[in-house]
Amino acid sequence: GDNDQWKCDENLYKASENNKNIFVPPRRQRMCINNLENLKFDKIRDKHAFLADVLLTARNEGERIVQNHPDTNSSNVCVALERSFADIADIIRGRDGNKCETKSPNNVEELIKKFFEKNYRSNEEYKRKYQNDDENYKKLREDWWTKNRQKVWEVITCGARSNDLLIKRRWTTSKESNGENKLELFRKCGHYEEKVPTYLDYVPQFLRWLTEWIEDFYREKQNLIDDMERHREECTREDDKSKEGTSYCSTCKDKCKKYCECVKKWKSEWENQKNKYTELYEQNKNKTSQKNTSRYDDYVKEF
């Protein structure tokens, strides 16, 4: 259906050069962020009320994802929860690449920015600590997320089942070994862990979405190939001159046509993805300080 399509068109975005050619995952398009869309920043008395709205957003998104992944003993639900957790982080920190028009007339980024602006202006400690912050209060928002990400993780994974496994590969070193690739499994998507068992929220959003796009492409392509193989076997098994055989062979041709159309569509999307990756790589390779580079490079390598 249309809701399963990766979107990248002029109607989906507000005018912004930075968001051209960014394909938005179906999962992100369906994210339920009503609490943030209807944020009454002027009526919020303290930061705890804002946190409550963020946690409600995480809870609603977590419940939606679990409902859409009925299979237990699977890591798919945990992967989706992990990705939406990271997207919520980007929304809070003002880094979200999705400028999708919603039914709400409110601009979520503007509402969140105004909330932090209000808190900044009314807090003398913030004025001293963040006096060099930019107009979007990025440093203040980053620190808020760092302080509260554990709570958001606990809430978004609350509805996960005990058999839903979060699988992480980590590179470990020891005196006995130069390094080994260690597989870690977290039940209930890591809900009970003392520390958030993922750093996906520190991996650039475009890289996360590109990975998700590649997985979706492979999954759809493989399903179509398997479907073609089944009908090819039926076509060759039956007498192609018989009525039943002709029907099988005709269906087989239709499946081949559908596969070709699919590959053509994904190839076009891949060209846009590749161009955007090159553009972002060139923009950022000389901008990031060495200190920040080492920090975020570690997260990207783990990713």
For each residue, the residues with C-beta under 8 A, 3 or more apart:
1: 4 5
2: 5
3: 26 29 30
4: 1 26
5: 1 2 26
6: 23 24 25 26 213 216 269
7: 12 23 24 29 100
8: 12 21 22 23 24 269 272
9: 12 13
10: 13
11: 101
12: 7 8 9 24 99 100 101
13: 9 10 16 19 20 22 99 100 101
14: 19 99 101
15:
16: 13 19 20 99
17: 20
18: 97
19: 13 14 16 22 97 98 99
20: 13 16 17 276
21: 8 272 273 275 276 279
22: 8 13 19 97 98 206 209 276
23: 6 7 8 209 213 269 272 273
24: 6 7 8 12 28 29 97 98 100 209
25: 6 28 29 83 209 212 213 216
26: 3 4 5 6 29 30
27: 30 31 65 80 83 84 212
28: 24 25 31 84 87 98 209
29: 3 7 24 25 26 98 100
30: 3 26 27 64
31: 27 28 61 84 87
32: 57 60 61 64
33: 36 37 57 61 91 108
34: 37 38 57 60 104
35: 38 39 53 54 56 57 60
36: 33 39 53 54 57 91 108 111 112
37: 33 34 102 104 106 108 111
38: 34 35 104 106
39: 35 36 44 50 53 106 108 111 112 115
40: 43 44
41: 44 111 112 114 115 118
42: 114 118
43: 40
44: 39 40 41 49 50 115 118
45: 49
46: 49 50
47: 50 51 119 144
48: 51 52
49: 44 45 46 52 53
50: 39 44 46 47 53 54 115
51: 47 48 54 55 148 151
52: 48 49 55 56
53: 35 36 39 49 50 56 57
54: 35 36 50 51 57 58 88 92 148 152
55: 51 52 58 59 151 152 155
56: 35 52 53 59 60
57: 32 33 34 35 36 53 54 60 61 88
58: 54 55 61 62 85 88 152 155 156
59: 55 56 62 63 155 156 158 159
60: 32 34 35 56 57 63 64
61: 31 32 33 57 58 64 65 84 88 156
62: 58 59 65 66 81 84 155 156 157 158 159 160
63: 59 60 66 67 159
64: 30 32 60 61 67 68
65: 27 61 62 68 69 77 80 81 84
66: 62 63 69 77 81 159 160 161 164
67: 63 64 70
68: 64 65 80
69: 65 66 74 76 77 80 164
70: 67
71: 74 76 77
72: 161 163 164
73: 163 164 165
74: 69 71 77 164 165
75: 78 79 164 165 166 167
76: 69 71 79 80
77: 65 66 69 71 74 80 81 160 161 164 189
78: 75 81 82 157 160 164 165 166 167 186 189 190
79: 75 76 82 83 166
80: 27 65 68 69 76 77 83 84
81: 62 65 66 77 78 84 85 156 157 160 189
82: 78 79 85 86 166 189 198 200
83: 25 27 79 80 86 87 200 208 212
84: 27 28 31 61 62 65 80 81 87 88 156
85: 58 81 82 88 89 152 153 156 198 200 201
86: 82 83 89 90 198 200 201 203 205 208
87: 28 31 83 84 90 91 96 98 205
88: 54 57 58 61 84 85 91 92 152 156
89: 85 86 92 93 95 145 149 152 201
90: 86 87 93 94 95 96 97 201 205
91: 33 36 87 88 96 108 109 112
92: 54 88 89 112 141 144 145
93: 89 90 138 141 142 145
94: 90 109 112 113 136 137 138 141
95: 89 90 205
96: 87 90 91 108 109 205
97: 18 19 22 24 90 205 206 209
98: 19 22 24 28 29 87
99: 12 13 14 16 19
100: 7 12 13 24 29
101: 11 12 13 14
102: 37
103:
104: 34 37 38
105:
106: 37 38 39 110 111
107: 110 111
108: 33 36 37 39 91 96 111 112
109: 91 94 96 112 113
110: 106 107 113 114
111: 36 37 39 41 106 107 108 114 115
112: 36 39 41 91 92 94 108 109 115 116 141
113: 94 109 110 116 117 136 137
114: 41 42 110 111 117 118
115: 39 41 44 50 111 112 118 119
116: 112 113 119 120 137 140 141 144
117: 113 114 120 121 137
118: 41 42 44 114 115 121 122
119: 47 115 116 122 123 126 140
120: 116 117 123 126 127 130 133 137 140
121: 117 118 127
122: 118 119
123: 119 120 126 127
124: 127 128
125: 128 129
126: 119 120 123 129 130 140
127: 120 121 123 124 130 131
128: 124 125 131
129: 125 126
130: 120 126 127 133 137 139 140
131: 127 128
132: 139
133: 120 130 137 138 139 140
134: 137 138 139
135:
136: 94 113 141
137: 94 113 116 117 120 130 133 134 140 141
138: 93 94 133 134 141 142
139: 130 132 133 134 142 143
140: 116 119 120 126 130 133 137 143 144
141: 92 93 94 112 116 136 137 138 144 145
142: 93 138 139 145 146
143: 139 140 146 147
144: 47 92 116 140 141 147 148
145: 89 92 93 141 142 148 149 201
146: 142 143 149
147: 143 144
148: 51 54 144 145 151 152
149: 89 145 146 152 153 196 201
150: 153 154 195 196
151: 51 55 148 154 155
152: 54 55 58 85 88 89 148 149 155 156
153: 85 149 150 156 157 190 191 196 198
154: 150 151 157 158 191
155: 55 58 59 62 151 152 158
156: 58 59 61 62 81 84 85 88 152 153
157: 62 78 81 153 154 160 188 189 190 191
158: 59 62 154 155 191
159: 59 62 63 66
160: 62 66 77 78 81 157 164 188 189 191
161: 66 72 77 164 188
162: 187 188
163: 72 73 187
164: 66 69 72 73 74 75 77 78 160 161 187 188 189
165: 73 74 75 78 185 186 187 189
166: 75 78 79 82 185 186 189 190 197 198
167: 75 78 183 184 185 186
168: 183 184 186 197 198
169: 181 182 183 184
170: 181 182 184 302
171: 179 180 181 182 302
172: 177 179 180 182
173: 177 178 179 180
174: 177
175:
176:
177: 172 173 174 180
178: 173
179: 171 172 173
180: 171 172 173 177
181: 169 170 171
182: 169 170 171 172
183: 167 168 169
184: 167 168 169 170 197
185: 165 166 167
186: 78 165 166 167 168 189 190 193 197
187: 162 163 164 165 190 192
188: 157 160 161 162 164 191 192
189: 77 78 81 82 157 160 164 165 166 186
190: 78 153 157 166 186 187 193 196 197 198
191: 153 154 157 158 160 188
192: 187 188
193: 186 190 196 197
194:
195: 150
196: 149 150 153 190 193 199
197: 166 168 184 186 190 193
198: 82 85 86 153 166 168 190 201
199: 196 202 203 299 302 303
200: 82 83 85 86 203 208 303
201: 85 86 89 90 145 149 198
202: 199 295 296 299
203: 86 199 200 207 208 296 299 300 303
204: 207 208 280 296 300
205: 86 87 90 95 96 97 208 209
206: 22 97 209 210 276 277 280
207: 203 204 210 211 300 303
208: 83 86 200 203 204 205 211 212 303
209: 22 23 24 25 28 97 205 206 212 213
210: 206 207 213 214 273 277
211: 207 208 214 215 303
212: 25 27 83 208 209 215 216
213: 6 23 25 209 210 216 217 269 273
214: 210 211 217 218
215: 211 212 218 219
216: 6 25 212 213 219 220
217: 213 214 220 221 266 270
218: 214 215 221 222
219: 215 216 222 223
220: 216 217 223 224 262 266
221: 217 218 224 225 259 262 263 266
222: 218 219 225 226
223: 219 220 226 227
224: 220 221 227 228 255 258 259 262
225: 221 222 228 229 259
226: 222 223 229 230
227: 223 224 230 231 255
228: 224 225 231 232 252 255 256 259
229: 225 226 232 233
230: 226 227 233 234
231: 227 228 234 235 248 251 252 255
232: 228 229 235 236 252
233: 229 230 236 237
234: 230 231 237 238 248 252
235: 231 232 238 240 245 248 249 251 252
236: 232 233
237: 233 234
238: 234 235 242 244 245 248
239: 242 244 245
240: 235 245 246 248 249
241: 245 246
242: 238 239 245 246
243: 246 247
244: 238 239 247 248
245: 235 238 239 240 241 242 248 249
246: 240 241 242 243 249 250
247: 243 244 250 251
248: 231 234 235 238 240 244 245 251 252
249: 235 240 245 246 252 253
250: 246 247 253 254
251: 231 235 247 248 254 255
252: 228 231 232 234 235 248 249 255 256
253: 249 250 256 257
254: 250 251 257 258
255: 224 227 228 231 251 252 258 259
256: 228 252 253 259 260
257: 253 254 260 261
258: 224 254 255 261 262
259: 221 224 225 228 255 256 262 263
260: 256 257 263 264
261: 257 258 264 265
262: 220 221 224 258 259 265 266
263: 221 259 260 266 267
264: 260 261 267 268
265: 261 262 268 269
266: 217 220 221 262 263 269 270
267: 263 264 270 271
268: 264 265 271 272
269: 6 8 23 213 265 266 272 273
270: 217 266 267 273 274
271: 267 268 274 275
272: 8 21 23 268 269 275 276
273: 21 23 210 213 269 270 276 277
274: 270 271 277 278
275: 21 271 272 278 279
276: 20 21 22 206 272 273 279 280
277: 206 210 273 274 280 281
278: 274 275 281 282
279: 21 275 276 282 283
280: 204 206 276 277 283 284
281: 277 278 284 285
282: 278 279 285
283: 279 280 287
284: 280 281 287 288
285: 281 282 288
286:
287: 283 284
288: 284 285 292 293 296
289: 292 293
290: 293 294
291: 294 295
292: 288 289 295 296
293: 288 289 290 296 297
294: 290 291 297 298
295: 202 291 292 298 299
296: 202 203 204 288 292 293 299 300
297: 293 294 300 301
298: 294 295 301 302
299: 199 202 203 295 296 302 303
300: 203 204 207 296 297 303
301: 297 298
302: 170 171 199 298 299
303: 199 200 203 207 208 211 299 300
